[in-house]
């Protein structure tokens, strides 16, 4: 498969009988309902935010790889903002995997990218909480029935880098 670069808001057209198999570089926020397909590997090369009112659907068996840093030196991450949704329904035989683009060794296994952040509206004991290190990413609220989506058979590996500090 070749390397395909696209913005997260670009529509994907499937041609009858054609199989997609590409590394898809994601460098901007997700502003329309979007599906990530199992046949592609998605490369997070920025802090990507799923905006309010938007759903990111990830097919079972899909792999997402975060870069250690974006072009500004911040750790990459997938951030589901309040009102945004993630529908990640993996299976036991086809889990969804979030991991790093970096080489993993026995001594280099943590903090290789930011990770997955879900900033819902469920109650919290904090006053005016926001995600540390991220600008304008509040979480919590008063809605005990808040629903930011589904994570089923999802693995998030090698994350934990500080998303707010360049370098």
C-alpha positions as a printed Julia matrix, in Angstrom:
167×3 Matrix{Float64}:
   0.0     0.0    0.0
   1.19    3.5   -0.71
   1.21    6.51   1.59
  -1.94    8.6    1.32
  -2.15   12.01   3.02
  -5.52   13.53   3.77
  -7.12   15.95   6.13
  -9.47   14.41   8.68
 -12.4    16.26   7.12
 -11.81   14.84   3.63
 -14.52   12.5    2.41
 -13.44    8.98   1.54
 -14.92    7.52  -1.62
 -14.95    3.75  -2.0
 -14.86    2.51  -5.57
 -16.75   -0.7   -6.32
 -14.34   -3.62  -6.15
 -11.4    -1.49  -4.99
  -9.73   -2.28  -1.67
  -8.26    0.57   0.33
  -4.97   -0.1    2.04
  -3.1     3.0    3.07
  -1.33    4.92   5.79
  -3.64    7.9    6.35
  -2.04   10.93   8.03
  -4.46   12.78  10.31
  -3.36   16.36  11.0
  -6.52   18.35  11.72
  -9.63   18.24  13.86
 -12.56   16.03  12.94
 -15.46   18.36  12.16
 -17.88   16.04  10.34
 -19.02   12.49  11.05
 -16.11   10.29  10.0
 -15.4     6.56   9.73
 -11.94    5.03  10.02
 -11.72    1.75   8.11
  -9.93   -1.45   9.12
  -8.09   -1.57   5.79
  -6.14    1.63   6.62
  -3.65    2.54   9.32
  -4.34    6.0   10.74
  -1.3     8.08  11.7
  -2.07   10.77  14.29
   0.42   13.5   13.5
  -1.25   16.2   15.62
  -3.52   16.65  18.57
  -6.77   15.74  16.83
 -10.06   16.86  18.38
 -13.45   15.34  17.64
 -15.72   18.38  17.78
 -19.1    18.65  19.55
 -21.94   17.15  17.49
 -19.54   14.92  15.54
 -19.07   11.14  15.72
 -15.86    9.29  14.92
 -16.64    5.66  14.08
 -13.72    3.22  14.11
 -14.18   -0.21  12.53
 -13.14   -3.4   14.35
  -9.52   -4.32  13.65
  -8.39   -0.76  12.88
  -4.93    0.44  14.0
  -4.24    4.05  14.98
  -0.63    5.14  15.55
   0.29    8.35  17.35
   3.5    10.23  16.62
   5.62   11.14  19.64
   5.31   14.84  18.76
   3.43   17.05  16.34
   4.99   19.91  14.36
   4.84   22.17  17.46
   6.6    19.63  19.7
   3.47   18.54  21.61
   2.58   14.88  22.08
  -0.12   13.71  19.68
  -3.48   12.55  21.02
  -7.05   11.83  19.99
  -9.3    14.11  22.04
 -13.07   13.64  22.19
 -14.46   17.04  23.2
 -17.65   17.52  25.21
 -20.54   16.68  22.9
 -18.29   14.7   20.54
 -18.59   10.92  20.23
 -16.37    7.93  19.56
 -17.9     4.65  18.38
 -15.03    2.16  18.63
 -16.53   -1.32  18.55
 -13.74   -3.84  18.28
 -14.18   -7.56  18.83
 -12.19  -10.19  20.71
 -10.71  -11.39  17.42
 -10.38   -7.89  15.87
  -9.62   -5.35  18.61
  -9.04   -1.69  17.82
  -5.47   -0.72  18.67
  -4.14    2.72  19.54
  -0.35    2.63  19.69
   2.75    4.62  18.81
   4.59    5.28  15.56
   7.84    4.95  17.55
   9.98    1.83  17.89
   9.07    0.03  21.11
  11.76   -1.72  23.14
  11.88   -3.37  26.57
  13.1    -0.1   28.09
  11.05    2.25  25.91
   7.39    1.33  26.41
   5.61    4.34  27.97
   5.06    7.94  27.03
   5.61    7.41  23.31
   2.53    9.47  22.38
  -0.21   11.28  24.28
  -3.08    8.82  24.12
  -6.87    8.95  24.07
  -8.71   11.7   25.99
 -12.5    11.69  26.46
 -13.86   14.91  27.98
 -17.5    14.14  28.76
 -20.15   16.01  30.75
 -20.75   13.56  33.61
 -20.62   14.92  37.18
 -17.26   15.35  38.87
 -16.19   16.71  42.23
 -13.83   19.24  40.62
 -14.84   22.86  40.09
 -14.55   23.99  36.45
 -12.23   21.13  35.49
 -10.21   21.12  32.28
  -7.72   18.63  30.89
  -4.27   19.55  32.15
  -1.97   20.73  29.38
  -4.68   21.16  26.74
  -6.09   24.58  25.89
  -9.85   24.92  26.11
 -10.7    21.27  26.88
 -13.16   21.29  29.8
 -14.64   18.09  31.18
 -17.35   17.24  33.67
 -20.69   18.81  34.27
 -24.09   17.88  35.67
 -25.35   15.27  33.19
 -25.16   11.85  34.86
 -26.54   10.31  31.65
 -23.86   11.85  29.42
 -22.73    9.5   26.66
 -19.5    10.12  24.77
 -19.73    6.86  22.83
 -18.58    3.25  23.03
 -15.17    1.66  23.57
 -15.38   -2.1   23.12
 -12.27   -4.29  22.73
 -10.04   -1.24  22.45
  -6.33   -1.3   23.38
  -4.46    1.93  24.11
  -0.74    1.14  24.22
   2.41    3.18  24.9
   0.63    6.48  25.67
   1.18    8.83  28.56
   3.39   11.56  27.09
   2.59   15.04  28.45
   0.2    16.56  25.9
   0.8    20.12  27.07
   4.56   20.45  27.12
   6.52   20.67  23.86
   9.45   18.26  23.68
